[in-house]
Amino acid sequence: MDAFRRGSTVAAIVLSLIACIGLPLGLAHEHGWGMTLGVVSLCLTAIWGSWLGANAVYRMVFEKGQVDERGTDADFI
């Protein structure tokens, strides 16, 4: 779980940096700062919303499945 959460956090941070630096450099000259800031805010919302959703799905599906498959020590005695 920690490796998955760490990986998804690093991915979200890298994508956020790209959105905060790359988008304004490319869009500001043609569309103005108002439109650029709106696009950047929508991108950041999508990135971090996906991060929350991915972590929630992992926690609910995979972690619960692992607990069900492991069993208890009493099963082996």
N, CA and C atoms as an extended XYZ file, in Angstrom:
231
Properties=species:S:1:pos:R:3:atomname:S:1:resname:S:1:resid:I:1 pbc="F F F"
N         0.829       -1.196        0.000 N   MET     1
C         0.000        0.000        0.000 CA  MET     1
C         0.866        1.248        0.000 C   MET     1
N         1.922        1.226        0.788 N   ASP     2
C         2.762        2.411        0.858 CA  ASP     2
C         3.458        2.683       -0.464 C   ASP     2
N         3.904        1.643       -1.146 N   ALA     3
C         4.571        1.826       -2.436 CA  ALA     3
C         3.600        2.387       -3.468 C   ALA     3
N         2.370        1.900       -3.466 N   PHE     4
C         1.372        2.405       -4.408 CA  PHE     4
C         1.056        3.864       -4.109 C   PHE     4
N         0.845        4.180       -2.843 N   ARG     5
C         0.515        5.558       -2.465 CA  ARG     5
C         1.683        6.490       -2.777 C   ARG     5
N         2.904        6.042       -2.519 N   ARG     6
C         4.076        6.859       -2.805 CA  ARG     6
C         4.209        7.084       -4.312 C   ARG     6
N         3.999        6.054       -5.094 N   GLY     7
C         4.089        6.183       -6.541 CA  GLY     7
C         3.034        7.102       -7.114 C   GLY     7
N         1.820        6.974       -6.640 N   SER     8
C         0.759        7.843       -7.150 CA  SER     8
C         0.952        9.290       -6.694 C   SER     8
N         1.534        9.492       -5.517 N   THR     9
C         1.809       10.844       -5.047 CA  THR     9
C         2.906       11.494       -5.883 C   THR     9
N         3.945       10.752       -6.182 N   VAL    10
C         5.027       11.289       -7.029 CA  VAL    10
C         4.485       11.633       -8.413 C   VAL    10
N         3.653       10.775       -8.965 N   ALA    11
C         3.072       11.046      -10.282 CA  ALA    11
C         2.202       12.303      -10.251 C   ALA    11
N         1.406       12.456       -9.199 N   ALA    12
C         0.548       13.641       -9.096 CA  ALA    12
C         1.380       14.911       -8.939 C   ALA    12
N         2.473       14.840       -8.197 N   ILE    13
C         3.332       16.018       -8.013 CA  ILE    13
C         4.006       16.398       -9.326 C   ILE    13
N         4.509       15.415      -10.053 N   VAL    14
C         5.169       15.699      -11.331 CA  VAL    14
C         4.178       16.290      -12.324 C   VAL    14
N         3.000       15.709      -12.404 N   LEU    15
C         1.988       16.251      -13.320 CA  LEU    15
C         1.547       17.651      -12.902 C   LEU    15
N         1.483       17.903      -11.605 N   SER    16
C         1.123       19.236      -11.116 CA  SER    16
C         2.185       20.261      -11.494 C   SER    16
N         3.446       19.882      -11.370 N   LEU    17
C         4.518       20.798      -11.765 CA  LEU    17
C         4.474       21.099      -13.257 C   LEU    17
N         4.202       20.077      -14.042 N   ILE    18
C         4.078       20.294      -15.486 CA  ILE    18
C         2.909       21.226      -15.773 C   ILE    18
N         1.794       21.024      -15.091 N   ALA    19
C         0.620       21.872      -15.314 CA  ALA    19
C         0.866       23.301      -14.847 C   ALA    19
N         1.591       23.472      -13.750 N   CYS    20
C         1.821       24.816      -13.212 CA  CYS    20
C         2.887       25.587      -13.983 C   CYS    20
N         3.823       24.873      -14.592 N   ILE    21
C         4.909       25.555      -15.299 CA  ILE    21
C         4.691       25.525      -16.813 C   ILE    21
N         4.363       24.366      -17.345 N   GLY    22
C         4.265       24.213      -18.793 CA  GLY    22
C         3.055       24.884      -19.418 C   GLY    22
N         1.917       24.748      -18.800 N   LEU    23
C         0.702       25.332      -19.379 CA  LEU    23
C         0.740       26.856      -19.447 C   LEU    23
N         1.138       27.536      -18.377 N   PRO    24
C         1.187       29.001      -18.492 CA  PRO    24
C         2.175       29.490      -19.547 C   PRO    24
N         3.300       28.799      -19.685 N   LEU    25
C         4.269       29.209      -20.708 CA  LEU    25
C         3.717       29.048      -22.112 C   LEU    25
N         2.910       28.037      -22.318 N   GLY    26
C         2.373       27.783      -23.648 CA  GLY    26
C         1.090       28.525      -23.973 C   GLY    26
N         0.266       28.770      -22.981 N   LEU    27
C        -1.052       29.351      -23.245 CA  LEU    27
C        -1.167       30.849      -22.999 C   LEU    27
N        -0.349       31.402      -22.138 N   ALA    28
C        -0.530       32.792      -21.708 CA  ALA    28
C        -0.382       33.788      -22.859 C   ALA    28
N         0.524       33.531      -23.771 N   HIS    29
C         0.745       34.487      -24.860 CA  HIS    29
C        -0.419       34.525      -25.840 C   HIS    29
N        -1.074       33.404      -26.026 N   GLU    30
C        -2.142       33.360      -27.022 CA  GLU    30
C        -3.524       33.630      -26.443 C   GLU    30
N        -3.779       33.151      -25.203 N   HIS    31
C        -5.130       33.239      -24.664 CA  HIS    31
C        -5.269       34.172      -23.473 C   HIS    31
N        -4.202       34.704      -22.970 N   GLY    32
C        -4.276       35.605      -21.825 CA  GLY    32
C        -4.182       34.840      -20.504 C   GLY    32
N        -3.924       35.608      -19.444 N   TRP    33
C        -3.700       34.985      -18.136 CA  TRP    33
C        -4.982       34.462      -17.494 C   TRP    33
N        -6.108       35.090      -17.756 N   GLY    34
C        -7.373       34.618      -17.163 CA  GLY    34
C        -7.732       33.215      -17.620 C   GLY    34
N        -7.679       33.008      -18.909 N   MET    35
C        -7.982       31.692      -19.475 CA  MET    35
C        -6.929       30.669      -19.040 C   MET    35
N        -5.673       31.083      -19.002 N   THR    36
C        -4.594       30.183      -18.611 CA  THR    36
C        -4.752       29.717      -17.175 C   THR    36
N        -5.054       30.622      -16.269 N   LEU    37
C        -5.238       30.240      -14.865 CA  LEU    37
C        -6.455       29.336      -14.689 C   LEU    37
N        -7.488       29.561      -15.478 N   GLY    38
C        -8.652       28.668      -15.432 CA  GLY    38
C        -8.314       27.260      -15.880 C   GLY    38
N        -7.551       27.149      -16.948 N   VAL    39
C        -7.147       25.833      -17.456 CA  VAL    39
C        -6.239       25.130      -16.452 C   VAL    39
N        -5.294       25.875      -15.863 N   VAL    40
C        -4.387       25.296      -14.869 CA  VAL    40
C        -5.166       24.803      -13.652 C   VAL    40
N        -6.130       25.580      -13.194 N   SER    41
C        -6.912       25.146      -12.027 CA  SER    41
C        -7.743       23.901      -12.343 C   SER    41
N        -8.297       23.808      -13.538 N   LEU    42
C        -9.032       22.601      -13.917 CA  LEU    42
C        -8.111       21.389      -14.011 C   LEU    42
N        -6.917       21.583      -14.543 N   CYS    43
C        -5.951       20.481      -14.634 CA  CYS    43
C        -5.534       20.001      -13.245 C   CYS    43
N        -5.263       20.931      -12.338 N   LEU    44
C        -4.866       20.540      -10.980 CA  LEU    44
C        -5.994       19.812      -10.258 C   LEU    44
N        -7.215       20.266      -10.473 N   THR    45
C        -8.367       19.586       -9.869 CA  THR    45
C        -8.497       18.163      -10.408 C   THR    45
N        -8.307       17.989      -11.697 N   ALA    46
C        -8.391       16.654      -12.297 CA  ALA    46
C        -7.267       15.748      -11.806 C   ALA    46
N        -6.054       16.286      -11.704 N   ILE    47
C        -4.907       15.483      -11.271 CA  ILE    47
C        -5.094       14.999       -9.843 C   ILE    47
N        -5.416       15.907       -8.941 N   TRP    48
C        -5.518       15.518       -7.527 CA  TRP    48
C        -6.804       14.756       -7.244 C   TRP    48
N        -7.852       15.000       -8.019 N   GLY    49
C        -9.063       14.186       -7.884 CA  GLY    49
C        -8.823       12.759       -8.318 C   GLY    49
N        -8.053       12.590       -9.386 N   SER    50
C        -7.691       11.238       -9.832 CA  SER    50
C        -6.816       10.547       -8.809 C   SER    50
N        -5.926       11.292       -8.176 N   TRP    51
C        -5.057       10.730       -7.138 CA  TRP    51
C        -5.895       10.224       -5.965 C   TRP    51
N        -6.853       11.021       -5.535 N   LEU    52
C        -7.730       10.594       -4.439 CA  LEU    52
C        -8.551        9.380       -4.836 C   LEU    52
N        -9.065        9.378       -6.060 N   GLY    53
C        -9.865        8.258       -6.528 CA  GLY    53
C        -9.065        6.977       -6.653 C   GLY    53
N        -7.849        7.076       -7.170 N   ALA    54
C        -7.007        5.882       -7.320 CA  ALA    54
C        -6.657        5.291       -5.964 C   ALA    54
N        -6.326        6.146       -5.005 N   ASN    55
C        -6.006        5.644       -3.671 CA  ASN    55
C        -7.235        5.037       -2.993 C   ASN    55
N        -8.403        5.613       -3.216 N   ALA    56
C        -9.625        5.070       -2.616 CA  ALA    56
C        -9.965        3.710       -3.217 C   ALA    56
N        -9.849        3.583       -4.532 N   VAL    57
C       -10.133        2.301       -5.178 CA  VAL    57
C        -9.157        1.241       -4.697 C   VAL    57
N        -7.886        1.588       -4.624 N   TYR    58
C        -6.882        0.627       -4.157 CA  TYR    58
C        -7.194        0.182       -2.732 C   TYR    58
N        -7.518        1.141       -1.880 N   ARG    59
C        -7.791        0.826       -0.474 CA  ARG    59
C        -9.034       -0.053       -0.341 C   ARG    59
N       -10.074        0.229       -1.097 N   MET    60
C       -11.330       -0.505       -0.938 CA  MET    60
C       -11.278       -1.883       -1.592 C   MET    60
N       -10.673       -1.992       -2.754 N   VAL    61
C       -10.717       -3.238       -3.509 CA  VAL    61
C        -9.558       -4.157       -3.149 C   VAL    61
N        -8.349       -3.694       -3.354 N   PHE    62
C        -7.195       -4.570       -3.224 CA  PHE    62
C        -6.846       -4.880       -1.770 C   PHE    62
N        -6.904       -3.878       -0.919 N   GLU    63
C        -6.566       -4.117        0.479 CA  GLU    63
C        -7.580       -5.042        1.130 C   GLU    63
N        -8.877       -4.873        0.838 N   LYS    64
C        -9.908       -5.752        1.396 CA  LYS    64
C        -9.737       -7.173        0.864 C   LYS    64
N        -9.402       -7.311       -0.412 N   GLY    65
C        -9.188       -8.631       -0.987 CA  GLY    65
C        -8.004       -9.338       -0.373 C   GLY    65
N        -6.963       -8.613       -0.047 N   GLN    66
C        -5.805       -9.221        0.580 CA  GLN    66
C        -6.121       -9.698        1.984 C   GLN    66
N        -6.922       -8.957        2.718 N   VAL    67
C        -7.299       -9.364        4.060 CA  VAL    67
C        -8.146      -10.629        4.003 C   VAL    67
N        -9.061      -10.719        3.040 N   ASP    68
C        -9.908      -11.899        2.908 CA  ASP    68
C        -9.096      -13.132        2.520 C   ASP    68
N        -8.056      -12.981        1.713 N   GLU    69
C        -7.271      -14.117        1.256 CA  GLU    69
C        -6.273      -14.614        2.289 C   GLU    69
N        -5.817      -13.770        3.169 N   ARG    70
C        -4.790      -14.155        4.126 CA  ARG    70
C        -5.297      -15.118        5.188 C   ARG    70
N        -6.470      -14.884        5.669 N   GLY    71
C        -6.997      -15.731        6.733 CA  GLY    71
C        -6.370      -15.376        8.082 C   GLY    71
N        -6.497      -16.282        9.029 N   THR    72
C        -5.946      -16.059       10.354 CA  THR    72
C        -4.985      -17.176       10.701 C   THR    72
N        -4.288      -17.014       11.808 N   ASP    73
C        -3.353      -18.058       12.266 CA  ASP    73
C        -4.088      -19.322       12.656 C   ASP    73
N        -5.327      -19.210       13.083 N   ALA    74
C        -6.102      -20.381       13.493 CA  ALA    74
C        -6.385      -21.299       12.305 C   ALA    74
N        -6.374      -20.765       11.087 N   ASP    75
C        -6.621      -21.579        9.907 CA  ASP    75
C        -5.499      -22.588        9.653 C   ASP    75
N        -4.310      -22.285       10.133 N   PHE    76
C        -3.151      -23.131        9.845 CA  PHE    76
C        -2.825      -24.094       10.967 C   PHE    76
N        -3.494      -23.971       12.079 N   ILE    77
C        -3.193      -24.849       13.239 CA  ILE    77
C        -4.073      -26.083       13.191 C   ILE    77
